[in-house]
Amino acid sequence: MTTQVDAGAQNSERKVSSQPVELQNTGTVDLEDEFEPVTAVSARDHLVSGEKANSQWSVKPRGRALYDYNELSSVPSSITGADEGASSEVRRLRFGLQGTAPRGFGYKVIADFADDVIFTDAFVSFKEGDLKLTLGQHNTFQGLEELSSSNDTSFTERAAYTDAFGFERRVGLSATYTLNDFLLEGGVFSDNIDDLGGKNNSFSVDGRVSYATTFQGTLIHLGSSIHIRDLGDEIDSVRYRQRPHIHSVDTRFINTEDIVGASDETSYGLEAAIIAGRFHVVGETHWLNVTRSDYADPTFFGGSIEAGFFITQDKREYKGGVFKGVKVNQPVSNGGIGAWQVNVRYDRLDLVDAGIIGGTQDAYMASLIWTLVDDVRLILNYGHLSYSHALDIEQGAPDNFSVNVFGIRGQIGF
């Protein structure tokens, strides 16, 4: 998801024209690209300035390392199998290459080494003007937070529905097209590269439309997405579940178990965001419907609303329809204090409908982020999670209860 609007903080050494910014979209499927944001020049001019580089071969190493320490507490004593207490993990450990080739072609190959070796991105692309085509393993078009890099999110984990509803990269062919302030994205996808093979013939059609503009210096982003998936001949059941906002435990207090008779999966989402100076607010909702033979079709819901504020003179970055990493105004490397940001969030996941009792989860969360330099962050994360319709989803769980989670993340990227 991409637009050519940049609402990010600027370096103190960067001079900005007083002329108004021309707002355009810059469609790209390479959603974790970290080129310099567009500021005080039109995005169209920024695109033209990059044409020379795109006509040549280029290679750029890419990587990130995210390490988490977490704690799950206040679990009811009747739940004997929960992973209560402290835990830690290497959340992500990714390395790879990204670059361009002559005549508008590009490529990206990234693998995650945190557990097994898993390809996250493996694709080639072609760009001509406002159109970009991408073939291979890459992101589908699931929403603002999912498409924003994990390097740049406000909490250690994304909103609960993103994992619960199975948002992931898949192998497919997609196109993005920029039309004034609108970005159109769509594609046809098979399955994740690690799930292909055998008789797996599932496929999906995914699309997204986003719009971004500024009004009196405030960025306004609006978007919607849709996902329609035929599960194919080999998949006849689906399951939706989620951890308690920390990834280093295997406990799931919310879980539909296998939903049998499933043939199709349809979901759609709405998203909106505002960045006004050091303040931002963003909200997303998502509905997922499962079509079943001989059974009622359940529809599940997930959504979150978040607000954040920079204590320091910094701003949340935005480019191409996604959030980007902050450009630190006073980095520690120059003797400054870095960028300090506080965030609050309400997050809901409802897996109860049509006779399926997977539980509901309401999370009340807060985070403090210290960005030392542009690509180095420390995150402190707290959440109070309230559950209902959760009887025996984890063995011994009461119908209603709550838990607390605390997490610390250190991360570096390049």
Backbone hydrogen bonds in HBPLUS format (Angstrom, degrees):
<---DONOR---> <-ACCEPTOR-->    atom                        ^
c    i                          cat <-CA-CA->   ^        H-A-AA   ^      H-
h    n   atom  resd res      DA  || num        DHA   H-A  angle D-A-AA Bond
n    s   type  num  typ     dist DA aas  dist angle  dist       angle   num
A0320-GLY N   A0003-THR O   2.15 MM 317  3.39 122.6  1.43 165.6 151.1     1
A0004-GLN N   A0024-GLN O   2.37 MM  20  4.77 120.9  1.69 112.9 130.8     2
A0014-ARG N   A0011-ASN O   2.98 MM   3  5.28 161.5  2.01 112.7 118.8     3
A0025-ASN N   A0180-ASN O   3.13 MM 155  6.33 126.4  2.43 165.1 159.4     4
A0031-LEU N   A0029-VAL O   2.80 MM   2  5.42 124.7  2.10 113.5  96.6     5
A0033-ASP N   A0030-ASP O   3.24 MM   3  5.70 157.7  2.30 118.0 118.5     6
A0045-ASP N   A0042-SER O   3.05 MM   3  5.24 119.1  2.43  99.4 113.1     7
A0046-HIS N   A0042-SER O   3.08 MM   4  6.47 153.7  2.15 146.2 154.0     8
A0047-LEU N   A0043-ALA O   2.89 MM   4  6.14 148.4  1.99 145.1 153.2     9
A0048-VAL N   A0044-ARG O   3.02 MM   4  6.35 158.8  2.06 149.6 154.6    10
A0049-SER N   A0045-ASP O   2.95 MM   4  6.19 155.6  2.01 149.2 155.7    11
A0050-GLY N   A0047-LEU O   3.11 MM   3  5.35 143.7  2.24 102.2 112.6    12
A0051-GLU N   A0048-VAL O   3.10 MM   3  5.32 165.1  2.12 111.0 115.8    13
A0054-ASN N   A0050-GLY O   3.11 MM   4  6.35 152.1  2.19 147.7 155.9    14
A0055-SER N   A0052-LYS O   3.14 MM   3  5.31 150.0  2.23 101.7 110.8    15
A0056-GLN N   A0053-ALA O   3.28 MM   3  5.73 166.4  2.30 115.9 118.0    16
A0058-SER N   A0100-THR O   2.98 MM  42  5.08 146.3  2.10 142.5 136.0    17
A0060-LYS N   A0098-GLN O   2.68 MM  38  5.17 140.0  1.83 152.4 166.3    18
A0098-GLN N   A0060-LYS O   2.93 MM  38  5.17 146.5  2.05 139.6 150.4    19
A0062-ARG N   A0096-GLY O   2.86 MM  34  5.25 166.0  1.88 140.8 140.4    20
A0096-GLY N   A0062-ARG O   2.90 MM  34  5.25 136.3  2.10 155.9 151.4    21
A0414-PHE N   A0063-GLY O   2.87 MM 351  5.39 156.8  1.92 156.3 151.9    22
A0064-ARG N   A0094-ARG O   2.92 MM  30  5.27 143.5  2.05 139.8 144.1    23
A0094-ARG N   A0064-ARG O   2.95 MM  30  5.27 147.8  2.06 147.3 156.7    24
A0065-ALA N   A0412-ILE O   2.87 MM 347  5.50 154.2  1.94 160.9 167.6    25
A0412-ILE N   A0065-ALA O   3.05 MM 347  5.50 148.3  2.15 146.0 155.9    26
A0066-LEU N   A0092-ARG O   2.89 MM  26  5.08 162.7  1.92 149.0 149.8    27
A0091-ARG N   A0066-LEU O   2.72 MM  25  5.32 124.6  2.03 139.4 154.7    28
A0092-ARG N   A0066-LEU O   3.36 MM  26  5.08 159.6  2.40 127.8 131.9    29
A0067-TYR N   A0410-GLY O   2.96 MM 343  5.42 169.2  1.97 162.3 165.6    30
A0410-GLY N   A0067-TYR O   3.00 MM 343  5.42 158.4  2.05 153.8 160.2    31
A0068-ASP N   A0089-GLU O   2.94 MM  21  5.51 170.0  1.95 171.5 172.6    32
A0089-GLU N   A0068-ASP O   3.04 MM  21  5.51 151.8  2.12 146.7 152.3    33
A0069-TYR N   A0408-ILE O   2.87 MM 339  5.19 158.1  1.92 153.1 159.7    34
A0408-ILE N   A0069-TYR O   2.75 MM 339  5.19 151.9  1.83 154.1 163.1    35
A0070-ASN N   A0087-SER O   2.74 MM  17  5.29 179.1  1.74 166.5 166.4    36
A0087-SER N   A0070-ASN O   2.90 MM  17  5.29 152.0  1.98 146.9 147.0    37
A0071-GLU N   A0406-PHE O   2.76 MM 335  5.17 138.6  1.93 154.5 159.4    38
A0406-PHE N   A0071-GLU O   2.93 MM 335  5.17 148.8  2.03 146.7 155.0    39
A0072-LEU N   A0085-GLY O   3.03 MM  13  5.16 159.2  2.07 136.2 137.4    40
A0085-GLY N   A0072-LEU O   2.81 MM  13  5.16 173.7  1.81 147.5 149.6    41
A0073-SER N   A0404-ASN O   2.89 MM 331  5.21 170.3  1.90 155.5 156.8    42
A0404-ASN N   A0073-SER O   2.98 MM 331  5.21 170.9  1.99 140.5 141.9    43
A0079-ILE N   A0076-PRO O   3.07 MM   3  5.78 160.7  2.11 120.1 125.5    44
A0113-PHE N   A0093-LEU O   2.68 MM  20  5.27 173.8  1.68 154.9 154.7    45
A0095-PHE N   A0111-ALA O   3.06 MM  16  5.76 152.7  2.14 158.9 164.7    46
A0111-ALA N   A0095-PHE O   3.04 MM  16  5.76 169.9  2.05 151.7 152.2    47
A0097-LEU N   A0109-VAL O   2.88 MM  12  5.45 143.0  2.02 150.4 155.9    48
A0109-VAL N   A0097-LEU O   2.87 MM  12  5.45 166.9  1.89 165.7 169.2    49
A0099-GLY N   A0107-TYR O   3.10 MM   8  5.59 163.0  2.13 147.8 147.8    50
A0107-TYR N   A0099-GLY O   3.01 MM   8  5.59 155.0  2.07 150.5 148.4    51
A0101-ALA N   A0105-PHE O   2.70 MM   4  4.92 159.3  1.74 140.7 135.1    52
A0127-LYS N   A0104-GLY O   2.93 MM  23  5.12 153.5  2.00 133.9 142.2    53
A0106-GLY N   A0125-SER O   2.90 MM  19  4.93 145.4  2.02 132.9 133.8    54
A0125-SER N   A0106-GLY O   2.89 MM  19  4.93 157.6  1.94 129.8 130.6    55
A0108-LYS N   A0123-PHE O   3.07 MM  15  5.63 148.0  2.18 157.8 157.2    56
A0123-PHE N   A0108-LYS O   3.00 MM  15  5.63 157.1  2.05 155.2 162.2    57
A0110-ILE N   A0121-ASP O   2.82 MM  11  5.03 163.6  1.85 141.2 144.1    58
A0120-THR N   A0110-ILE O   2.98 MM  10  5.73 149.8  2.07 137.3 146.9    59
A0121-ASP N   A0110-ILE O   3.34 MM  11  5.03 164.4  2.36 130.0 134.6    60
A0112-ASP N   A0118-ILE O   2.69 MM   6  5.17 164.1  1.71 153.7 156.9    61
A0118-ILE N   A0112-ASP O   3.03 MM   6  5.17 160.7  2.07 142.9 149.0    62
A0122-ALA N   A0137-GLN O   3.05 MM  15  4.95 166.2  2.07 138.3 138.9    63
A0137-GLN N   A0122-ALA O   2.91 MM  15  4.95 146.4  2.03 136.5 131.0    64
A0124-VAL N   A0135-LEU O   3.02 MM  11  5.55 157.5  2.07 155.1 158.3    65
A0135-LEU N   A0124-VAL O   2.92 MM  11  5.55 168.4  1.93 168.0 171.7    66
A0126-PHE N   A0133-LEU O   2.84 MM   7  5.20 151.2  1.92 147.6 153.2    67
A0133-LEU N   A0126-PHE O   2.82 MM   7  5.20 163.4  1.85 156.4 160.8    68
A0128-GLU N   A0131-LEU O   2.95 MM   3  5.43 163.7  1.98 159.2 164.6    69
A0131-LEU N   A0128-GLU O   3.15 MM   3  5.43 163.3  2.18 130.0 129.7    70
A0178-THR N   A0130-ASP O   3.18 MM  48  5.20 147.5  2.29 129.5 139.1    71
A0132-LYS N   A0176-THR O   2.98 MM  44  5.27 151.7  2.06 151.0 155.3    72
A0176-THR N   A0132-LYS O   2.90 MM  44  5.27 150.4  1.99 148.0 157.1    73
A0134-THR N   A0174-SER O   2.96 MM  40  5.33 158.4  2.01 146.4 148.7    74
A0174-SER N   A0134-THR O   2.94 MM  40  5.33 161.3  1.97 152.6 158.8    75
A0136-GLY N   A0172-GLY O   2.96 MM  36  5.40 160.7  2.00 153.8 160.2    76
A0172-GLY N   A0136-GLY O   2.97 MM  36  5.40 158.6  2.01 129.9 132.5    77
A0138-HIS N   A0170-ARG O   3.05 MM  32  5.72 162.1  2.09 145.9 141.9    78
A0170-ARG N   A0138-HIS O   3.06 MM  32  5.72 155.7  2.12 152.5 144.8    79
A0147-LEU N   A0143-GLY O   3.05 MM   4  6.05 154.5  2.12 150.6 157.5    80
A0148-SER N   A0144-LEU O   3.05 MM   4  6.19 130.5  2.31 140.1 152.9    81
A0148-SER N   A0145-GLU O   3.24 MM   3  5.08 133.7  2.47  92.5 105.0    82
A0152-ASP N   A0149-SER O   2.94 MM   3  5.46 162.6  1.97 115.8 121.4    83
A0162-THR N   A0159-ALA O   3.14 MM   3  5.91 150.1  2.24 121.6 128.8    84
A0164-ALA N   A0160-ALA O   3.22 MM   4  6.31 168.7  2.24 153.6 155.4    85
A0165-PHE N   A0161-TYR O   2.85 MM   4  5.60 159.2  1.89 144.3 147.2    86
A0167-PHE N   A0162-THR O   3.01 MM   5  5.47 151.9  2.09 165.4 174.2    87
A0166-GLY N   A0163-ASP O   3.03 MM   3  5.09 160.4  2.07 106.6 112.1    88
A0171-VAL N   A0191-ASP O   3.02 MM  20  5.85 168.3  2.04 135.6 135.2    89
A0190-SER N   A0171-VAL O   2.74 MM  19  5.56 170.1  1.75 172.3 172.2    90
A0173-LEU N   A0188-VAL O   3.00 MM  15  5.63 150.7  2.08 161.5 165.1    91
A0188-VAL N   A0173-LEU O   2.99 MM  15  5.63 154.8  2.05 158.2 158.6    92
A0175-ALA N   A0186-GLY O   2.80 MM  11  5.61 160.2  1.84 169.4 176.1    93
A0186-GLY N   A0175-ALA O   3.01 MM  11  5.61 154.6  2.08 161.2 168.2    94
A0177-TYR N   A0184-LEU O   2.78 MM   7  5.15 154.6  1.84 150.7 157.9    95
A0184-LEU N   A0177-TYR O   2.88 MM   7  5.15 176.3  1.88 158.1 159.3    96
A0179-LEU N   A0182-PHE O   2.92 MM   3  5.08 171.9  1.93 145.2 147.8    97
A0182-PHE N   A0179-LEU O   2.91 MM   3  5.08 161.2  1.94 129.7 130.8    98
A0212-ALA N   A0181-ASP O   3.29 MM  31  5.82 152.4  2.37 147.4 154.7    99
A0183-LEU N   A0210-SER O   2.89 MM  27  5.26 152.2  1.96 148.4 152.2   100
A0210-SER N   A0183-LEU O   3.07 MM  27  5.26 157.2  2.12 145.2 152.0   101
A0185-GLU N   A0208-ARG O   2.90 MM  23  5.10 155.8  1.96 163.4 163.6   102
A0208-ARG N   A0185-GLU O   2.82 MM  23  5.10 153.9  1.89 146.3 145.6   103
A0187-GLY N   A0206-ASP O   2.90 MM  19  5.52 145.0  2.03 157.8 162.4   104
A0206-ASP N   A0187-GLY O   3.03 MM  19  5.52 164.9  2.06 153.9 158.8   105
A0189-PHE N   A0204-SER O   2.88 MM  15  5.19 164.3  1.91 147.9 153.1   106
A0204-SER N   A0189-PHE O   2.73 MM  15  5.19 153.4  1.80 149.3 155.2   107
A0195-ASP N   A0192-ASN O   2.86 MM   3  5.34 154.6  1.93 117.6 126.0   108
A0200-ASN N   A0197-GLY O   3.33 MM   3  6.04 166.6  2.35 136.1 138.9   109
A0203-PHE N   A0230-ASP O   3.08 MM  27  5.56 152.8  2.15 150.1 158.5   110
A0230-ASP N   A0203-PHE O   2.87 MM  27  5.56 152.9  1.94 170.6 179.2   111
A0205-VAL N   A0228-ILE O   2.82 MM  23  5.30 154.0  1.88 150.8 158.4   112
A0228-ILE N   A0205-VAL O   2.98 MM  23  5.30 161.2  2.02 151.0 157.1   113
A0207-GLY N   A0226-ILE O   3.00 MM  19  5.41 159.8  2.05 152.3 154.8   114
A0226-ILE N   A0207-GLY O   2.91 MM  19  5.41 154.4  1.97 151.6 153.5   115
A0209-VAL N   A0224-SER O   2.98 MM  15  5.58 158.7  2.02 157.9 164.7   116
A0224-SER N   A0209-VAL O   2.95 MM  15  5.58 149.2  2.05 154.8 164.6   117
A0211-TYR N   A0222-LEU O   2.80 MM  11  5.26 156.0  1.85 159.5 161.6   118
A0222-LEU N   A0211-TYR O   2.90 MM  11  5.26 161.2  1.94 155.6 160.1   119
A0213-THR N   A0220-ILE O   3.04 MM   7  5.45 153.6  2.11 148.8 157.2   120
A0220-ILE N   A0213-THR O   2.80 MM   7  5.45 163.6  1.82 167.3 165.8   121
A0215-PHE N   A0218-THR O   2.85 MM   3  5.15 152.5  1.93 139.4 146.3   122
A0218-THR N   A0215-PHE O   3.07 MM   3  5.15 160.4  2.11 107.1 113.3   123
A0219-LEU N   A0275-ILE O   2.95 MM  56  5.07 155.1  2.02 154.5 150.0   124
A0275-ILE N   A0219-LEU O   3.14 MM  56  5.07 153.6  2.21 130.7 137.4   125
A0221-HIS N   A0273-ALA O   2.88 MM  52  4.99 164.7  1.90 154.6 153.3   126
A0273-ALA N   A0221-HIS O   2.92 MM  52  4.99 151.8  2.00 140.1 141.6   127
A0223-GLY N   A0271-GLU O   2.99 MM  48  5.06 145.8  2.11 147.2 140.6   128
A0271-GLU N   A0223-GLY O   2.96 MM  48  5.06 148.4  2.06 148.7 142.1   129
A0225-SER N   A0269-GLY O   3.01 MM  44  5.13 154.0  2.08 135.1 139.2   130
A0269-GLY N   A0225-SER O   2.93 MM  44  5.13 156.1  1.99 134.6 139.6   131
A0227-HIS N   A0267-SER O   2.76 MM  40  5.08 153.7  1.83 157.6 154.7   132
A0267-SER N   A0227-HIS O   2.79 MM  40  5.08 158.7  1.83 149.1 155.3   133
A0229-ARG N   A0265-GLU O   2.73 MM  36  5.04 163.3  1.75 159.3 163.5   134
A0265-GLU N   A0229-ARG O   2.89 MM  36  5.04 154.5  1.96 146.6 152.9   135
A0231-LEU N   A0263-SER O   3.05 MM  32  5.50 162.9  2.08 143.5 146.6   136
A0261-GLY N   A0236-ASP O   2.96 MM  25  5.44 116.0  2.38 167.0 175.2   137
A0262-ALA N   A0236-ASP O   3.07 MM  26  5.05 132.1  2.31 123.9 121.4   138
A0238-VAL N   A0259-ILE O   3.22 MM  21  5.22 146.9  2.33 126.1 132.8   139
A0259-ILE N   A0238-VAL O   2.67 MM  21  5.22 160.0  1.71 154.1 161.4   140
A0256-THR N   A0240-TYR O   2.92 MM  16  5.54 161.2  1.96 154.9 161.2   141
A0242-GLN N   A0254-ILE O   3.21 MM  12  5.98 149.8  2.30 161.4 158.9   142
A0255-ASN N   A0358-GLY O   2.86 MM 103  4.63 129.4  2.12 130.9 139.7   143
A0293-SER N   A0261-GLY O   2.95 MM  32  5.30 151.0  2.04 140.8 145.6   144
A0263-SER N   A0291-THR O   2.87 MM  28  5.79 162.3  1.91 165.7 163.8   145
A0291-THR N   A0264-ASP O   2.97 MM  27  5.05 161.1  2.01 134.4 140.3   146
A0266-THR N   A0289-ASN O   2.91 MM  23  5.19 169.3  1.92 155.5 159.1   147
A0289-ASN N   A0266-THR O   2.68 MM  23  5.19 174.6  1.69 166.2 167.5   148
A0268-TYR N   A0287-TRP O   3.02 MM  19  5.62 148.2  2.12 150.2 160.1   149
A0287-TRP N   A0268-TYR O   2.99 MM  19  5.62 165.7  2.01 162.2 165.0   150
A0270-LEU N   A0285-THR O   3.02 MM  15  5.39 151.0  2.10 139.6 147.9   151
A0285-THR N   A0270-LEU O   2.99 MM  15  5.39 157.8  2.04 151.9 155.9   152
A0272-ALA N   A0283-GLY O   2.99 MM  11  5.50 149.1  2.08 160.2 165.6   153
A0283-GLY N   A0272-ALA O   2.92 MM  11  5.50 163.0  1.95 159.1 163.3   154
A0274-ILE N   A0281-VAL O   2.84 MM   7  5.38 154.5  1.90 161.3 167.5   155
A0281-VAL N   A0274-ILE O   2.98 MM   7  5.38 152.8  2.05 149.0 155.3   156
A0276-ALA N   A0279-PHE O   2.83 MM   3  5.26 155.5  1.89 151.3 159.0   157
A0279-PHE N   A0276-ALA O   3.05 MM   3  5.26 159.0  2.10 130.9 128.9   158
A0310-PHE N   A0278-ARG O   3.02 MM  32  5.12 149.0  2.12 130.5 140.2   159
A0280-HIS N   A0308-GLY O   2.95 MM  28  5.30 154.7  2.02 147.8 148.4   160
A0308-GLY N   A0280-HIS O   2.89 MM  28  5.30 158.5  1.93 150.9 152.5   161
A0282-VAL N   A0306-GLU O   2.92 MM  24  5.33 156.5  1.97 146.4 152.4   162
A0306-GLU N   A0282-VAL O   2.83 MM  24  5.33 160.3  1.87 160.3 167.0   163
A0284-GLU N   A0304-SER O   2.95 MM  20  5.55 159.6  2.00 157.6 163.3   164
A0304-SER N   A0284-GLU O   2.91 MM  20  5.55 153.6  1.98 153.0 159.8   165
A0286-HIS N   A0302-GLY O   2.71 MM  16  5.21 142.4  1.85 168.8 166.7   166
A0302-GLY N   A0286-HIS O   2.88 MM  16  5.21 152.4  1.96 155.8 160.0   167
A0288-LEU N   A0300-PHE O   2.91 MM  12  5.18 160.8  1.95 145.1 149.6   168
A0300-PHE N   A0288-LEU O   2.74 MM  12  5.18 155.8  1.80 154.7 155.6   169
A0290-VAL N   A0298-PRO O   3.03 MM   8  5.74 160.2  2.07 165.5 171.5   170
A0301-PHE N   A0350-ASP O   3.12 MM  49  5.18 159.9  2.16 144.9 150.1   171
A0350-ASP N   A0301-PHE O   2.81 MM  49  5.18 174.8  1.81 163.8 163.7   172
A0303-GLY N   A0348-ARG O   2.97 MM  45  5.46 154.4  2.03 155.7 157.5   173
A0348-ARG N   A0303-GLY O   2.85 MM  45  5.46 171.3  1.85 165.4 168.3   174
A0305-ILE N   A0346-TYR O   2.94 MM  41  5.50 153.3  2.01 154.8 163.3   175
A0346-TYR N   A0305-ILE O   2.97 MM  41  5.50 159.9  2.01 158.0 164.4   176
A0307-ALA N   A0344-VAL O   3.01 MM  37  5.57 159.4  2.06 153.7 159.1   177
A0344-VAL N   A0307-ALA O   2.91 MM  37  5.57 159.1  1.95 163.5 170.4   178
A0309-PHE N   A0342-VAL O   2.89 MM  33  5.54 155.6  1.95 159.0 166.8   179
A0342-VAL N   A0309-PHE O   2.98 MM  33  5.54 165.0  2.00 155.1 156.4   180
A0311-ILE N   A0340-TRP O   2.80 MM  29  5.49 145.1  1.92 141.9 153.3   181
A0314-ASP N   A0312-THR O   2.83 MM   2  5.56 137.6  2.01 104.8  91.8   182
A0324-LYS N   A0317-GLU O   2.99 MM   7  4.90 166.4  2.01 114.7 117.2   183
A0319-LYS N   A0322-VAL O   3.00 MM   3  5.71 165.1  2.02 168.6 171.7   184
A0322-VAL N   A0319-LYS O   3.25 MM   3  5.71 162.3  2.28 114.9 120.1   185
A0338-GLY N   A0330-GLN O   2.78 MM   8  5.31 149.5  1.87 170.8 160.6   186
A0334-ASN N   A0331-PRO O   3.04 MM   3  5.53 155.0  2.10 111.2 118.6   187
A0336-GLY N   A0331-PRO O   2.96 MM   5  5.04 151.1  2.04 141.6 134.3   188
A0332-VAL N   A0372-LEU O   2.96 MM  40  5.41 165.1  1.98 144.3 149.0   189
A0335-GLY N   A0332-VAL O   2.94 MM   3  4.96 161.0  1.98 115.0 115.0   190
A0339-ALA N   A0371-THR O   2.90 MM  32  5.00 163.1  1.93 141.0 145.2   191
A0371-THR N   A0339-ALA O   2.82 MM  32  5.00 164.6  1.85 152.0 156.0   192
A0341-GLN N   A0369-ILE O   2.92 MM  28  5.11 157.0  1.97 149.0 155.1   193
A0369-ILE N   A0341-GLN O   2.83 MM  28  5.11 168.1  1.84 154.9 158.7   194
A0343-ASN N   A0367-SER O   2.98 MM  24  5.17 154.1  2.05 147.2 148.8   195
A0367-SER N   A0343-ASN O   2.93 MM  24  5.17 152.5  2.01 141.9 144.2   196
A0345-ARG N   A0365-MET O   3.01 MM  20  5.07 153.5  2.08 135.7 134.7   197
A0365-MET N   A0345-ARG O   2.89 MM  20  5.07 177.6  1.90 158.3 158.8   198
A0347-ASP N   A0363-ALA O   2.98 MM  16  5.00 158.0  2.03 144.4 149.5   199
A0363-ALA N   A0347-ASP O   2.77 MM  16  5.00 168.7  1.78 156.2 159.8   200
A0349-LEU N   A0361-GLN O   2.93 MM  12  5.19 149.6  2.03 147.4 155.6   201
A0361-GLN N   A0349-LEU O   2.84 MM  12  5.19 156.9  1.89 152.0 159.2   202
A0351-LEU N   A0359-GLY O   2.95 MM   8  5.41 161.9  1.99 154.5 158.9   203
A0358-GLY N   A0351-LEU O   2.83 MM   7  4.74 145.2  1.96 137.1 141.1   204
A0353-ASP N   A0356-ILE O   3.02 MM   3  5.29 149.0  2.12 141.2 150.9   205
A0356-ILE N   A0353-ASP O   2.85 MM   3  5.29 164.7  1.87 124.8 128.2   206
A0360-THR N   A0388-SER O   2.96 MM  28  5.37 154.7  2.02 153.0 153.8   207
A0388-SER N   A0360-THR O   3.26 MM  28  5.37 151.3  2.34 135.2 140.0   208
A0362-ASP N   A0386-SER O   2.88 MM  24  5.11 164.1  1.91 151.6 156.9   209
A0386-SER N   A0362-ASP O   2.79 MM  24  5.11 167.3  1.80 151.7 155.4   210
A0364-TYR N   A0384-HIS O   2.94 MM  20  5.24 160.0  1.98 143.2 149.7   211
A0384-HIS N   A0364-TYR O   2.94 MM  20  5.24 160.9  1.98 143.5 149.0   212
A0366-ALA N   A0382-TYR O   2.97 MM  16  5.39 155.1  2.03 150.2 154.0   213
A0382-TYR N   A0366-ALA O   2.90 MM  16  5.39 166.9  1.92 167.0 167.9   214
A0368-LEU N   A0380-LEU O   2.91 MM  12  5.19 152.5  1.99 144.6 152.5   215
A0380-LEU N   A0368-LEU O   2.92 MM  12  5.19 161.5  1.95 152.6 158.8   216
A0370-TRP N   A0378-LEU O   2.90 MM   8  5.23 169.4  1.91 158.9 162.4   217
A0378-LEU N   A0370-TRP O   2.88 MM   8  5.23 144.7  2.00 141.1 152.6   218
A0372-LEU N   A0376-VAL O   2.99 MM   4  5.73 128.7  2.26 143.4 157.5   219
A0376-VAL N   A0373-VAL O   3.20 MM   3  5.45 179.2  2.20 122.1 122.4   220
A0413-GLY N   A0375-ASP O   2.98 MM  38  5.24 140.2  2.14 144.1 153.9   221
A0377-ARG N   A0411-GLN O   3.11 MM  34  5.39 155.1  2.17 136.5 144.1   222
A0411-GLN N   A0377-ARG O   3.05 MM  34  5.39 157.4  2.10 159.4 157.7   223
A0379-ILE N   A0409-ARG O   2.88 MM  30  5.04 159.9  1.92 144.6 151.1   224
A0409-ARG N   A0379-ILE O   2.89 MM  30  5.04 155.8  1.95 143.6 149.9   225
A0381-ASN N   A0407-GLY O   2.83 MM  26  4.91 159.0  1.87 154.5 153.9   226
A0407-GLY N   A0381-ASN O   2.78 MM  26  4.91 154.7  1.84 148.8 151.2   227
A0383-GLY N   A0405-VAL O   2.92 MM  22  5.15 153.3  2.00 150.8 148.9   228
A0405-VAL N   A0383-GLY O   2.87 MM  22  5.15 157.8  1.92 153.1 156.9   229
A0385-LEU N   A0403-VAL O   2.92 MM  18  5.35 161.4  1.95 154.4 159.6   230
A0403-VAL N   A0385-LEU O   2.90 MM  18  5.35 150.5  1.99 147.8 157.6   231
A0387-TYR N   A0401-PHE O   2.77 MM  14  5.38 176.5  1.77 171.0 169.8   232
A0401-PHE N   A0387-TYR O   3.19 MM  14  5.38 151.0  2.28 130.3 137.5   233
A0390-ALA N   A0399-ASP O   3.12 MM   9  4.63 171.0  2.13 124.0 125.7   234
A0393-ILE N   A0390-ALA O   3.20 MM   3  5.56 176.7  2.20 125.8 125.5   235
A0392-ASP N   A0397-ALA O   2.93 MM   5  4.59 165.4  1.95 126.6 131.0   236
A0397-ALA N   A0394-GLU O   2.80 MM   3  5.41 152.0  1.88 156.3 153.8   237
